[in-house]
């Protein structure tokens, strides 16, 4: 006998955290881990459109880290007894090294650029925007509840990485980066 995916316990607008606490589905904590989950799906889409094996490996690593962040956000920091995977400074260093490598390969920035140029580049920019939204949601939650500061720092660095990845993709895909020229 298989377990059904639906429980009907959320039909009235509440959901459970790890640890059993019930919260309204519009609670800032639910918004935070929901945004991280959406970001993880966007990273999966980005992974699906690339054929670069080293990039695929890094994106899988990033997805793992996002699942870790999401699991912490989905846990009641007081009531949950579940042992969750940890994050550490090395997770951020991985992103910083990838950013530095891309920075060596792409031309210097001379202006802001308009998102786009190739569908893969656009997927990267969408992931970057979702990442920034997830970061804002996590920071909103951290104003009133405990959130490990490494989670927001990781999301901040990840959005930087996704921007640089979009520039690298422009280069590798022989796409055109269009500078933003403000109309005054």
Secondary structure, DSSP 8 states (H G I E B T S, - for coil): ----S--STTTTSEEE-BTS-EEETTSHHHHHHHHHHHHHHHHHHHHHT---HHHHHHHHHHHHHHHHHHHHHTB-TTT---------HHHHHHHHHHHHHHHHHS----S-EES-SSHHHHHHHHHHHHHHHHHHHHHHHHTTS---HHHHHHHHHHHHHHHHHHHHHHHHTT---EE-----
